Amino acid sequence: MNDKDFKNNPDFNEMPEITDFSGAIRYKDFKEAKKQTTIRLKASTVYYFQLMAKESGIPYQTLINMYLDDCSKTGRKIQIGWK
């Protein structure tokens, strides 16, 4: 759709023109920023998330992030012990 088609489209003619963006939220402020990091994971852990990714259609890095985010939000603690 070019500019001429856009202006002549009746669906868009009813929309008011927005000229004041002073109250707008910038996208980077709206969405929490991610921090790139490098961590070493066991191969079996990565494989587990890759299998989940194949089943769900969600990239495995996203699944790992979702799991860690859930842990931090719910205050989940791991049990650390040495035998």
N, C-alpha and C positions, 0 to 999 in steps of 0.2 A: 504494500500500500504506500503510495507516494504521498507527499504533503498535500497535494491538491485533492486526492481521494479522501484523505483524512479529514480535511476541512469541510468537504461536501457530504460526509457521512452523517445521516440524521441522528444516529446513536450518539455521536460525539458533540453535535451542535447543542444539545441540552445541558452538557456539562459546563459548569462555570469555569472560567479561566483562573488558574491559580497563579498569583503574582507575589504573594507574601509567604516566604518560606522560613520566617523567623522562628516559628515554633516547631520546625521540623527536627526530627532526630536523625543524626548522621548514622549511616548503616554500621560503621565500625563501633559506634557507641551503643547501638541497639543490640548487636549480637556480641556476646562475650568473646573477646579475642583468645586465640589459641597460641600457645608457646611451643615452638618446635624444640624437641629434645631427643636425645638418643639414650636408649636403655638396652641392656642385655637381658634377653628372655630365653628361657629354655626352649629348645626346638619343639618339644612336645606341647608347650603352652601356645606357641605361635600356630602350630598345626591344629590345635583344638579350635582356636579362633578362626582359622582359615576354613575349617569344616563348617563352623557356624555361619561364616560368611557365604559359603556356597549354598547352604540351606535357606538363608534369609534374603540373599541378594544384596546385603549390606557389606561394604568393604571391611576387611578384618581390622584395619587400623581404627575405623569408626567404632566397631564393636568393642575393641579394647578401651577406647576413650569413653564410650557409653558406660561400660562396666566400672571403670575407675571413677567416673563422675558420680555414678550411683553410690559407690562406696563412700566417697567424700560427703555427699549430701545426707546419707543416712547414718554416718558415723560408724560404719562397719569397721571393726578391728580384726586384724589377723591374730591367730594364736602362734606365738613364737616360742619354740622350745627346741632344745638340743638333746639328743639321746646319746 
